[in-house]
Amino acid sequence: MSYLRKIEYEIVLKDSFCLIRNCPKCGRKAHYINTKKFRINANGNILDIWLIYQCMECKHTLNLAIYERKKVSSITKEEYQCFLDNDEQLAEMYGKNMQLFRTNKADIDFDRLHYGVLKLHETVESSGLGEQFIITVKNPYQMKIHSEKQIAMVLGLSRNQVKSLLEKGEIELVMELPQSISFSTSHCLFSMIP
């Protein structure tokens, strides 16, 4: 029976973004990491909330603004309590929020990212084209990861093996965008696809 199997993966961060910034204490560029703690300043019914990062060397802190001059009523009680409790999951979520870093003009050290791939879902359709696979890898953080490396992560191969398969035409790159790639292959690689 001929079929088309579509599989979708997503690149996921294993931990928060690491920042590169001039450290006034160290006197040079340094790496800053997420402390998983928040700073909250309340003035009447107006809030300022920051995620605290610190220099890996000297522990100098840097506050990334999450909310500035925000009305207390615009934040849910549950989220506000999480800020007060220094909820690690919430801190981790904000530590992976690309928009937060853009807004704060913070430079992410993309070389220090720890990431993996997560299988999201899979569908199988009948096809008259033989056994075929179309695999999409979503890159929601738009990390600069070569398409060969993304394919290698999904198939469990080395980048050199993937390059060889691309050159032979056994894998065909269908689409390559900053937020996702798609590639297709035939049944001969079936055992490699988890």
Order of alpha helices (4+ residues) and beta strands (2+ residues): beta-beta-beta-beta-beta-alpha-alpha-alpha-beta-beta-beta-alpha-alpha-beta-beta
